[in-house]
Amino acid sequence: MTEANIREILSQVAQGRLSVAQGLTRLRHLPFADLGFAKVDLHRKLRRGIPEVVFGERKSADQIAAIGRRVIKAGQNLIVTRLDAPKARTLARKLKSFQYCAEARVGLIQTHPQTPSGHGTVMVLSAGTSDIPVAEEAAICAEMFGNRVSRLYDVGVAGLHRLTDSLEQLAAASVLIVVAGMEGALPSVVAGLIDKPVIAVPTSIGYGVAMGGIAPLLGMLNACSGGVVVVNIDNGFGAAMAATLINRVGLDRSAADGG
């Protein structure tokens, strides 16, 4: 149930084209859809401007397909994160128009295209090529949430000239998502160069002492540059969500949703 759906129902009731009882019946599924094994939050799009995103890891293909059908029936776009290739192949047979972005491990169905909105561009940076899968999860989710997105990959601090060569692009962005493993230094460097919010994403990339992302996580939390906020390890989706909300601050909700 989207804001546009609710406006249409209320309009029909006001015009007498629907009775109050009929309007209530249509609104009854507003909070969530109970599928037995899952309660799908169809109200999140109205509350937060972003629909519920399905976490695909440890869910079966049948469970994801059932959730996906209900999301699509509600007129919302479907986004599935942490989706492996075998489950994606099954979902492609079960759900019409299903697309799979293998590098990001994200599955998508766009029931309606998003109109780009927000104050400006969300820029996604990766320190290394190995960080790109997490960066792509962030970038694809940010695009699906209605942002204009640009990408700048493999610009880590081991070759700082690769980053400084793009200072004009960095300065032009509204919000920056910076993805890095190893020691996780890149977000602090970026934040020291520009006056925009930086969302840092530690990845599980690195040799043993990186401890599966703990080292870059701690490094980012201890960043000496102000204005760096940190999400969980490998959490590209969480960074995209935060960047979207920052990019929309002060905008009218219906305008931000393209309504």
Residue frames relative to the residue before (quaternion, step in Angstrom):
aa qw qx qy qz dx dy dz
M 1.0000 0.0000 0.0000 0.0000 0.00 0.00 0.00
T 0.1300 -0.8024 0.5808 0.0448 3.56 -0.59 1.14
E 0.6821 -0.4577 0.3615 0.4410 3.57 -1.31 0.17
A 0.6340 0.5336 -0.3298 0.4522 3.58 1.04 -0.78
N 0.6230 0.5399 -0.3348 0.4564 3.60 1.04 -0.80
I 0.6888 0.4881 -0.2836 0.4549 3.57 0.86 -1.00
R 0.6240 0.5319 -0.3375 0.4623 3.59 0.99 -0.80
E 0.6553 0.5167 -0.3119 0.4543 3.58 0.96 -0.87
I 0.6493 0.5089 -0.3160 0.4686 3.60 0.96 -0.86
L 0.6734 0.4890 -0.3003 0.4660 3.60 0.86 -0.93
S 0.6299 0.5322 -0.3275 0.4612 3.57 1.04 -0.78
Q 0.6678 0.4989 -0.3023 0.4623 3.59 0.94 -0.87
V 0.6287 0.5105 -0.3345 0.4820 3.59 1.07 -0.72
A 0.6633 0.5137 -0.3040 0.4513 3.60 0.92 -0.92
Q 0.7166 0.4361 -0.2474 0.4849 3.59 1.06 -0.73
G 0.5210 -0.6629 0.4006 0.3587 3.57 1.29 -0.06
R 0.4797 0.6731 -0.4386 0.3528 3.59 1.24 0.17
L 0.7377 0.1923 -0.1509 0.6293 3.56 1.34 -0.30
S 0.4207 -0.6648 0.5440 0.2918 3.56 -1.09 0.67
V 0.6553 -0.4886 0.3823 0.4309 3.57 -1.25 0.30
A 0.6451 0.5291 -0.3191 0.4495 3.59 0.96 -0.86
Q 0.6578 0.4979 -0.3099 0.4726 3.58 0.98 -0.82
G 0.6311 0.5313 -0.3256 0.4620 3.56 1.05 -0.79
L 0.6489 0.5168 -0.3104 0.4642 3.58 0.99 -0.85
T 0.6223 0.5492 -0.3335 0.4472 3.56 1.03 -0.81
R 0.6868 0.4807 -0.2841 0.4653 3.55 0.93 -0.88
L 0.6965 0.4713 -0.2675 0.4704 3.57 1.11 -0.70
R 0.4752 0.7222 -0.4173 0.2802 3.55 1.24 -0.36
H 0.7180 0.4272 -0.2505 0.4890 3.59 1.09 -0.65
L 0.3218 0.7955 -0.4696 0.2075 3.57 1.26 0.22
P 0.7225 0.4618 -0.3171 0.4052 3.66 0.57 -0.99
F 0.7626 -0.2514 0.1926 0.5640 3.61 0.77 -1.01
A 0.3670 -0.6890 0.5748 0.2454 3.53 -1.33 0.33
D 0.2616 -0.7799 0.5531 0.1317 3.59 -0.64 1.14
L 0.1082 -0.8146 0.5693 0.0247 3.57 -0.45 1.23
G 0.6085 -0.5434 0.3516 0.4592 3.57 1.27 0.12
F 0.7925 0.2272 -0.1138 0.5544 3.58 0.62 -1.12
A 0.7904 0.1327 -0.0637 0.5946 3.60 1.26 -0.33
K 0.2292 -0.7261 0.6301 0.1525 3.53 -1.21 0.63
V 0.1986 -0.8299 0.5154 0.0789 3.56 -0.12 1.33
D 0.3301 -0.7719 0.5178 0.1643 3.57 -0.60 1.18
L 0.0839 -0.8228 0.5621 0.0016 3.57 -0.17 1.30
H 0.5946 0.5903 -0.3341 0.4317 3.57 1.35 -0.12
R 0.5100 0.6967 -0.4037 0.3027 3.56 1.25 -0.44
K 0.6052 0.5640 -0.3506 0.4391 3.58 1.03 -0.76
L 0.6753 0.4819 -0.2882 0.4782 3.58 1.00 -0.84
R 0.6912 0.4930 -0.2811 0.4474 3.59 0.94 -0.90
R 0.8445 0.2141 -0.0441 0.4889 3.54 0.80 -1.07
G 0.4992 -0.6711 0.4220 0.3498 3.58 1.24 -0.16
I 0.7143 0.3337 -0.2123 0.5773 3.58 1.34 0.01
P 0.4143 -0.7326 0.4713 0.2637 3.63 -0.71 0.96
E 0.6433 -0.4788 0.4101 0.4344 3.54 -1.32 0.17
V 0.2151 -0.7554 0.6084 0.1138 3.55 -1.04 0.85
V 0.3717 -0.7517 0.5085 0.1952 3.57 -0.83 1.04
F 0.2799 -0.7295 0.6043 0.1563 3.57 -0.88 1.01
G 0.2763 -0.8416 0.4466 0.1263 3.56 -0.26 1.30
E 0.5621 0.6255 -0.3922 0.3728 3.57 1.14 -0.51
R 0.8453 0.1384 -0.1597 0.4907 3.57 -0.98 1.00
K 0.5700 0.4980 -0.4184 0.5020 3.59 1.24 0.29
S 0.4561 -0.6624 0.5088 0.3071 3.58 -1.07 0.61
A 0.6420 -0.5143 0.3941 0.4099 3.56 -1.26 0.36
D 0.6320 0.5335 -0.3330 0.4529 3.59 1.03 -0.76
Q 0.6491 0.5062 -0.3187 0.4699 3.60 0.97 -0.82
I 0.6645 0.4947 -0.3104 0.4661 3.59 0.89 -0.89
A 0.6407 0.5296 -0.3251 0.4510 3.59 0.99 -0.82
A 0.6551 0.5082 -0.3132 0.4631 3.59 0.96 -0.84
I 0.6480 0.4946 -0.3108 0.4888 3.57 0.97 -0.85
G 0.6544 0.5389 -0.3088 0.4313 3.56 0.94 -0.93
R 0.6445 0.5202 -0.3274 0.4547 3.59 0.93 -0.85
R 0.6783 0.4898 -0.3010 0.4575 3.59 0.97 -0.83
V 0.6201 0.5305 -0.3357 0.4705 3.58 1.06 -0.72
I 0.6731 0.4945 -0.2894 0.4677 3.57 0.92 -0.93
K 0.6227 0.5448 -0.3341 0.4515 3.59 1.01 -0.81
A 0.6728 0.4872 -0.2837 0.4790 3.57 1.13 -0.69
G 0.5343 -0.6609 0.3914 0.3529 3.60 1.26 0.08
Q 0.5516 0.6049 -0.3940 0.4179 3.57 1.19 0.48
N 0.5298 -0.6007 0.4885 0.3461 3.55 -1.22 0.47
L 0.3288 -0.7406 0.5568 0.1830 3.55 -1.12 0.72
I 0.0092 0.7615 -0.6477 0.0246 3.55 -0.96 0.97
V 0.0404 -0.7826 0.6211 -0.0068 3.58 -0.83 1.04
T 0.1507 -0.7973 0.5803 0.0696 3.59 -0.65 1.10
R 0.8149 0.2383 -0.2020 0.4882 3.56 -1.37 0.32
L 0.3499 0.7395 -0.4809 0.3152 3.53 0.90 1.02
D 0.2750 -0.7764 0.5399 0.1734 3.59 -0.64 1.05
A 0.7022 -0.5204 0.3077 0.3761 3.54 -1.27 0.49
P 0.6492 0.5110 -0.3559 0.4367 3.69 0.84 -0.76
K 0.6644 0.4785 -0.3099 0.4832 3.61 0.93 -0.82
A 0.6229 0.5461 -0.3400 0.4452 3.58 1.04 -0.74
R 0.6417 0.5186 -0.3275 0.4604 3.61 0.98 -0.78
T 0.6412 0.5116 -0.3162 0.4766 3.57 1.04 -0.78
L 0.6705 0.5035 -0.2970 0.4569 3.57 0.93 -0.89
A 0.6042 0.5598 -0.3559 0.4415 3.58 1.09 -0.64
R 0.6626 0.4767 -0.3016 0.4927 3.59 1.18 -0.55
K 0.7236 0.4685 -0.2317 0.4508 3.56 1.11 -0.72
L 0.7851 0.2641 -0.1134 0.5486 3.58 1.11 -0.69
K 0.4154 -0.7203 0.5049 0.2317 3.54 -0.72 1.10
S 0.8441 0.1674 -0.1582 0.4842 3.57 -1.13 0.81
F 0.3579 0.7360 -0.5015 0.2807 3.60 1.18 0.45
Q 0.1063 -0.7818 0.6135 0.0336 3.57 -0.94 0.97
Y 0.1686 -0.7882 0.5862 0.0817 3.56 -1.10 0.74
C 0.1770 -0.7552 0.6258 0.0822 3.55 -0.84 1.05
A 0.2941 -0.8341 0.4377 0.1619 3.54 0.12 1.38
E 0.6571 0.5287 -0.3300 0.4240 3.60 0.88 -0.89
A 0.7376 0.3964 -0.2169 0.5019 3.57 0.97 -0.86
R 0.2941 -0.7638 0.4998 0.2833 3.59 1.31 -0.40
V 0.4653 0.6495 -0.4419 0.4079 3.54 0.99 0.97
G 0.1783 -0.7652 0.6114 0.0941 3.56 -1.00 0.92
L 0.0960 -0.8272 0.5535 -0.0105 3.57 -0.98 0.87
I 0.0447 0.7110 -0.6993 -0.0578 3.48 -1.38 0.47
Q 0.1614 -0.7847 0.5937 0.0757 3.57 -0.71 1.09
T 0.2043 -0.7822 0.5793 0.1040 3.56 -0.37 1.23
H 0.7755 -0.0169 -0.0163 0.6309 3.56 1.23 -0.47
P 0.4894 -0.6708 0.4638 0.3090 3.62 -0.87 0.86
Q 0.4272 -0.6786 0.5366 0.2628 3.54 -1.14 0.68
T 0.3359 -0.6951 0.5941 0.2260 3.55 -1.06 0.78
P 0.4581 -0.6945 0.4659 0.3013 3.64 -0.60 1.03
S 0.0383 0.7968 -0.5985 0.0738 3.56 -0.89 0.97
G 0.4967 0.6454 -0.4854 0.3180 3.55 -1.28 -0.12
H 0.6692 -0.5199 0.3612 0.3891 3.53 -1.31 0.19
G 0.8048 -0.1072 0.1095 0.5734 3.58 1.07 -0.59
T 0.7353 -0.4132 0.3259 0.4271 3.52 -1.28 -0.52
V 0.2923 -0.6838 0.6363 0.2050 3.53 -1.19 0.72
M 0.1408 -0.8042 0.5748 0.0556 3.58 -0.62 1.12
V 0.1683 -0.7845 0.5929 0.0681 3.56 -0.88 1.00
L 0.0809 -0.7981 0.5970 0.0043 3.56 -0.76 1.11
S 0.1191 -0.7542 0.6350 0.1169 3.56 -1.18 0.56
A 0.4894 -0.6573 0.4858 0.3040 3.55 -1.05 0.78
G 0.8163 0.0432 0.0080 0.5760 3.57 0.91 -0.92
T 0.6709 -0.4793 0.3743 0.4243 3.54 -1.32 0.17
S 0.6361 0.5462 -0.3296 0.4341 3.60 1.05 -0.70
D 0.6463 0.5168 -0.3127 0.4662 3.59 1.24 -0.38
I 0.4593 0.7333 -0.4247 0.2663 3.59 1.25 -0.28
P 0.6146 0.5518 -0.3905 0.4065 3.70 0.83 -0.67
V 0.6743 0.4588 -0.2951 0.4978 3.61 0.95 -0.82
A 0.6279 0.5301 -0.3319 0.4632 3.59 1.03 -0.78
E 0.6653 0.5002 -0.3035 0.4638 3.59 0.99 -0.80
E 0.5855 0.5427 -0.3747 0.4714 3.60 1.08 -0.60
A 0.6579 0.5026 -0.2993 0.4742 3.57 0.96 -0.88
A 0.6911 0.4989 -0.2867 0.4373 3.58 0.83 -1.00
I 0.6796 0.4869 -0.2943 0.4631 3.59 0.89 -0.94
C 0.6472 0.4994 -0.3243 0.4760 3.60 0.94 -0.83
A 0.6464 0.5191 -0.3284 0.4526 3.61 0.92 -0.84
E 0.6406 0.5106 -0.3204 0.4756 3.59 1.03 -0.76
M 0.6750 0.4912 -0.2929 0.4662 3.57 0.95 -0.87
F 0.6558 0.4925 -0.3052 0.4840 3.58 1.21 -0.46
G 0.6302 -0.6011 0.3127 0.3790 3.59 1.26 0.16
N 0.5045 0.6439 -0.4301 0.3821 3.58 1.18 0.50
R 0.4219 -0.5890 0.6041 0.3320 3.48 -1.36 0.32
V 0.0800 -0.8292 0.5529 -0.0159 3.59 -0.69 1.08
S 0.0621 -0.7541 0.6514 0.0559 3.54 -1.11 0.78
R 0.2684 -0.7726 0.5631 0.1184 3.56 -1.21 0.57
L 0.0196 0.7597 -0.6497 0.0206 3.55 -1.16 0.73
Y 0.0015 -0.8611 0.5039 -0.0677 3.56 -0.13 1.32
D 0.8264 0.2181 -0.2020 0.4782 3.51 -1.31 0.62
V 0.4485 0.6669 -0.4617 0.3755 3.56 0.78 1.11
G 0.1888 0.8360 -0.4940 0.1464 3.58 1.04 0.82
V 0.6883 -0.5347 0.3250 0.3670 3.52 -1.31 0.38
A 0.5237 0.6267 -0.4297 0.3851 3.63 1.17 -0.18
G 0.7620 0.1194 -0.1109 0.6267 3.57 1.29 -0.29
L 0.1409 -0.8716 0.4632 0.0773 3.54 0.56 1.23
H 0.5616 0.6129 -0.3878 0.3983 3.60 1.15 -0.51
R 0.5855 0.5766 -0.3741 0.4298 3.61 1.17 -0.50
L 0.6696 0.4757 -0.2844 0.4944 3.57 1.13 -0.66
T 0.7046 0.4811 -0.2817 0.4389 3.58 0.77 -1.00
D 0.5550 0.6025 -0.3845 0.4257 3.56 1.24 -0.32
S 0.7491 0.3651 -0.1872 0.5201 3.59 1.25 -0.40
L 0.2146 0.8248 -0.5028 0.1444 3.61 1.13 0.53
E 0.6317 0.5324 -0.3472 0.4439 3.61 0.98 -0.71
Q 0.6399 0.5108 -0.3199 0.4767 3.60 1.02 -0.77
L 0.6360 0.5279 -0.3264 0.4586 3.59 0.95 -0.83
A 0.6954 0.4889 -0.2763 0.4484 3.56 0.85 -1.00
A 0.6633 0.5245 -0.3051 0.4380 3.59 1.13 -0.60
A 0.5829 0.5992 -0.3736 0.4021 3.61 1.20 -0.39
S 0.4678 -0.6688 0.5077 0.2760 3.55 -1.24 0.54
V 0.7674 0.0039 0.0399 0.6399 3.56 1.06 -0.87
L 0.1757 -0.7900 0.5789 0.0998 3.59 -1.06 0.72
I 0.1738 -0.7347 0.6486 0.0961 3.53 -1.03 0.92
V 0.0620 -0.8223 0.5654 -0.0186 3.58 -0.53 1.19
V 0.1347 -0.8210 0.5547 -0.0049 3.53 -0.52 1.31
A 0.1744 0.7986 -0.5537 0.1587 3.59 -0.69 1.07
G 0.2303 -0.7338 0.6215 0.1490 3.51 -1.24 0.65
M 0.6326 0.5471 -0.3974 0.3777 3.57 -1.14 -0.75
E 0.8103 -0.1877 0.1467 0.5354 3.64 -0.58 -1.10
G 0.4102 -0.7624 0.4339 0.2494 3.60 1.28 -0.10
A 0.3142 0.8084 -0.4549 0.2019 3.60 1.11 0.62
L 0.5528 0.6832 -0.3881 0.2777 3.58 1.07 -0.69
P 0.6514 0.5241 -0.3604 0.4137 3.69 0.78 -0.78
S 0.6438 0.5243 -0.3256 0.4524 3.59 0.99 -0.79
V 0.6426 0.5158 -0.3161 0.4702 3.57 1.03 -0.80
V 0.6595 0.5100 -0.3067 0.4592 3.58 0.89 -0.96
A 0.6772 0.5022 -0.2979 0.4477 3.58 0.89 -0.95
G 0.6511 0.5209 -0.3136 0.4543 3.58 1.15 -0.54
L 0.6905 0.4948 -0.2648 0.4563 3.56 1.28 -0.31
I 0.8001 0.2396 -0.0943 0.5418 3.59 1.12 -0.61
D 0.4409 -0.7008 0.5043 0.2453 3.56 -1.33 0.26
K 0.5149 0.6292 -0.4132 0.4101 3.61 1.11 0.72
P 0.6077 -0.5506 0.4060 0.4034 3.62 -1.16 0.43
V 0.1497 -0.7729 0.6127 0.0693 3.56 -1.04 0.85
I 0.1379 -0.7660 0.6254 0.0561 3.54 -0.80 1.09
A 0.1996 -0.8153 0.5389 0.0711 3.56 -0.49 1.22
V 0.1039 -0.7827 0.6127 0.0342 3.56 -0.97 0.93
P 0.2169 -0.7684 0.5861 0.1379 3.62 -0.48 1.12
T 0.1962 -0.7761 0.5849 0.1305 3.59 -1.02 0.74
S 0.5560 -0.6233 0.4467 0.3206 3.54 -1.28 0.38
I 0.4266 0.7012 -0.4543 0.3462 3.58 1.25 0.46
G 0.5431 0.6141 -0.4575 0.3443 3.59 -0.92 0.89
Y 0.5983 -0.5561 0.4318 0.3826 3.54 -1.27 0.29
G 0.8320 -0.3369 0.1475 0.4154 3.54 -1.35 0.26
V 0.6971 0.4829 -0.2912 0.4427 3.58 0.82 -0.95
A 0.5417 0.6046 -0.4068 0.4189 3.62 1.25 -0.23
M 0.2379 -0.8408 0.4640 0.1454 3.58 1.37 -0.25
G 0.6984 -0.5186 0.2766 0.4083 3.53 0.82 1.04
G 0.7718 -0.3417 0.1754 0.5068 3.57 1.11 0.63
I 0.4834 0.6707 -0.4411 0.3493 3.60 1.23 -0.17
A 0.6476 0.5347 -0.3307 0.4306 3.62 0.93 -0.85
P 0.7044 0.4185 -0.3014 0.4876 3.67 0.76 -0.84
L 0.5806 0.5696 -0.3778 0.4425 3.60 1.08 -0.59
L 0.6924 0.4586 -0.2804 0.4813 3.59 0.83 -0.97
G 0.6291 0.5389 -0.3392 0.4459 3.58 1.01 -0.74
M 0.6758 0.4861 -0.2893 0.4725 3.57 0.96 -0.87
L 0.6404 0.5155 -0.3280 0.4654 3.59 1.02 -0.74
N 0.7277 0.3892 -0.2189 0.5206 3.59 1.19 -0.57
A 0.2466 0.8029 -0.5125 0.1787 3.60 1.23 0.38
C 0.3873 -0.7364 0.5063 0.2266 3.56 -0.90 0.90
S 0.6160 0.5111 -0.3544 0.4835 3.61 1.22 -0.23
G 0.4299 -0.7035 0.5043 0.2567 3.57 -0.91 0.89
G 0.7375 0.4454 -0.3002 0.4095 3.55 -1.25 0.41
V 0.5555 0.5768 -0.4083 0.4383 3.59 1.26 0.22
V 0.0442 -0.7625 0.6450 0.0250 3.56 -0.88 0.99
V 0.2695 -0.8061 0.5204 0.0817 3.57 -1.01 0.85
V 0.1982 -0.7448 0.6235 0.1311 3.56 -1.06 0.83
N 0.7180 -0.4678 0.3099 0.4119 3.56 -1.31 0.08
I 0.6985 -0.4788 0.3397 0.4092 3.55 -1.30 0.33
D 0.8566 0.0579 -0.0984 0.5031 3.58 -0.91 1.05
N 0.4861 0.7007 -0.4091 0.3244 3.61 1.24 0.25
G 0.0705 -0.8257 0.5596 -0.0050 3.56 0.37 1.25
F 0.6190 0.5521 -0.3387 0.4442 3.57 1.01 -0.80
G 0.6710 0.5078 -0.3044 0.4464 3.59 0.85 -0.95
A 0.6383 0.5160 -0.3205 0.4728 3.57 1.06 -0.74
A 0.6487 0.5152 -0.3174 0.4615 3.59 0.98 -0.83
M 0.6311 0.5309 -0.3263 0.4619 3.57 1.02 -0.80
A 0.6793 0.4850 -0.2902 0.4681 3.59 0.85 -0.97
A 0.6546 0.5182 -0.3138 0.4522 3.59 0.93 -0.89
T 0.6351 0.5373 -0.3226 0.4516 3.57 1.03 -0.80
L 0.6757 0.4902 -0.2980 0.4629 3.57 0.86 -0.92
I 0.6368 0.5079 -0.3241 0.4811 3.60 1.04 -0.75
N 0.6797 0.5138 -0.2853 0.4389 3.57 0.91 -0.94
R 0.7159 0.4450 -0.2441 0.4795 3.58 1.20 -0.54
V 0.4081 0.7403 -0.4767 0.2414 3.62 1.18 -0.27
G 0.8198 0.2255 -0.1963 0.4883 3.52 -0.87 1.04
L 0.5877 0.5601 -0.3827 0.4410 3.59 1.25 -0.13
D 0.5340 -0.5809 0.4979 0.3598 3.56 -1.19 0.53
R 0.5444 -0.6624 0.4073 0.3145 3.59 -0.83 1.01
S 0.6826 0.4864 -0.3117 0.4476 3.59 0.79 -0.95
A 0.6395 0.5085 -0.3305 0.4724 3.59 1.07 -0.68
A 0.6442 0.5334 -0.3168 0.4473 3.57 1.02 -0.83
D 0.7044 0.4412 -0.2511 0.4961 3.57 1.12 -0.69
G 0.5225 -0.6512 0.4084 0.3689 3.57 1.26 0.00
G 0.4996 0.6718 -0.4136 0.3577 3.59 1.27 0.35
